Amino acid sequence: MTVQPAPGRARRQRSATESLLSIVLLLEAILVFFIAITAFGLRVLPAAAAFGGGAALFVALLAIGRLVRYDWGVWLGWVAQATLLSIGLLLPLMWFIGAVFVALWTYCFITGRRLDRRKALHRTETTATPETAGTEESP
């Protein structure tokens, strides 16, 4: 069953950047769940700190995933990447895992922006007025 938008209200189109970055943040939220379990299991943090901090970061990542449509939301995403990377201070393996996710975030950011520019260029080319579209000389 699919949810239909309210009558008279068009559904907002998500940009490629927004889609890709929100996917990365969702994957990182899932990762944080396992980080919290690992931090507790290895006795790096007490249960309240491991699960409380993990839950707070989990919710923050999901919230930022909804906010990446705004420029300041993307900046919050960069802060989240730094936060995830800094968990390496507690669990040294997180330096590597965090670096992989920062690389994935960076790749999705660059690729999403490129796809959005292409889509905008294509949209302007297809919506050219008939007067300007027929001015080119045919061989």
C-alpha positions in Angstrom: 0.0 0.0 0.0 1.5 3.3 -1.0 0.7 6.6 0.7 -0.7 9.2 -1.7 0.0 12.9 -1.2 -2.9 15.0 -0.1 -5.1 16.2 -3.0 -4.1 19.5 -4.4 -0.6 19.2 -2.9 2.3 18.1 -5.1 4.9 15.9 -3.6 8.3 17.5 -3.3 11.0 16.1 -5.5 14.1 15.1 -3.6 17.5 16.0 -5.1 20.1 13.4 -5.8 22.3 14.9 -3.1 19.6 14.7 -0.5 18.8 11.1 -1.4 22.4 9.9 -1.3 23.4 11.8 1.9 20.3 10.6 3.7 21.1 7.0 2.8 24.6 7.4 4.1 23.3 8.8 7.4 20.8 6.0 7.7 23.6 3.5 7.3 25.6 5.4 9.9 22.7 5.3 12.3 22.6 1.5 12.0 26.4 1.4 12.6 26.0 3.5 15.8 23.6 0.8 17.1 26.4 -1.8 16.8 29.0 0.6 18.1 27.0 1.1 21.3 26.7 -2.7 21.8 30.5 -3.1 21.1 31.4 -0.2 23.5 29.3 -1.8 26.2 30.5 -5.4 25.5 34.2 -4.4 25.6 33.6 -2.4 28.8 34.9 0.8 27.2 31.9 2.7 28.5 29.3 1.9 31.2 25.9 0.8 30.0 24.2 4.2 30.5 26.9 6.1 28.6 27.2 3.5 25.8 23.5 3.1 25.2 22.4 6.6 26.1 25.1 8.2 23.9 24.4 5.6 21.2 20.7 6.4 21.2 21.3 10.1 21.1 23.7 9.8 18.2 21.3 7.4 16.5 18.4 9.9 16.7 20.7 12.8 15.7 21.8 10.9 12.6 18.2 10.1 11.6 17.1 13.8 12.2 20.1 15.1 10.2 19.0 12.7 7.4 15.8 14.6 7.1 17.5 18.0 7.2 20.0 17.5 4.4 17.6 19.2 2.0 18.9 22.5 3.5 22.5 23.7 3.2 22.9 24.0 7.0 21.6 20.4 7.2 24.5 19.3 5.0 26.9 21.1 7.3 25.3 19.3 10.2 26.1 16.1 8.3 29.7 17.1 8.0 29.7 17.6 11.8 28.2 14.1 12.2 31.0 12.7 10.1 33.6 14.3 12.4 31.7 13.0 15.4 31.6 9.5 14.0 35.3 9.6 13.3 36.1 10.9 16.8 34.6 7.7 18.3 38.0 6.3 17.3 39.2 7.8 20.6 37.2 5.2 22.4 37.3 2.3 19.9 40.5 2.5 17.8 38.9 0.4 14.9 36.5 3.3 14.5 39.3 5.4 12.9 39.2 3.0 10.0 35.4 2.5 9.9 34.8 6.3 10.4 37.2 7.1 7.6 35.4 4.7 5.2 32.1 6.4 6.0 33.6 9.9 5.7 34.9 8.8 2.2 31.4 7.5 1.4 29.8 10.7 2.5 32.3 12.8 0.5 31.7 10.6 -2.6 27.9 10.9 -2.3 28.2 14.6 -1.7 30.3 15.2 -4.8 28.3 12.8 -7.0 24.9 14.1 -5.8 25.9 17.7 -6.6 27.1 16.6 -10.1 23.9 14.8 -10.8 21.8 17.7 -9.6 23.7 20.1 -11.9 23.1 17.7 -14.8 19.4 17.4 -14.0 19.1 21.2 -13.8 21.0 21.6 -17.1 18.7 19.0 -18.8 15.6 20.7 -17.4 16.7 24.1 -18.8 17.4 22.5 -22.2 14.1 20.7 -22.4 12.1 23.8 -21.3 13.7 26.1 -23.8 11.1 28.3 -25.6 10.2 27.2 -29.1 11.5 30.5 -30.5 15.0 29.8 -29.2 14.9 26.1 -29.8 14.5 26.5 -33.6 17.2 29.1 -34.2 20.0 26.7 -34.8 20.9 26.1 -38.4 20.3 22.6 -39.8 22.9 21.1 -42.2 
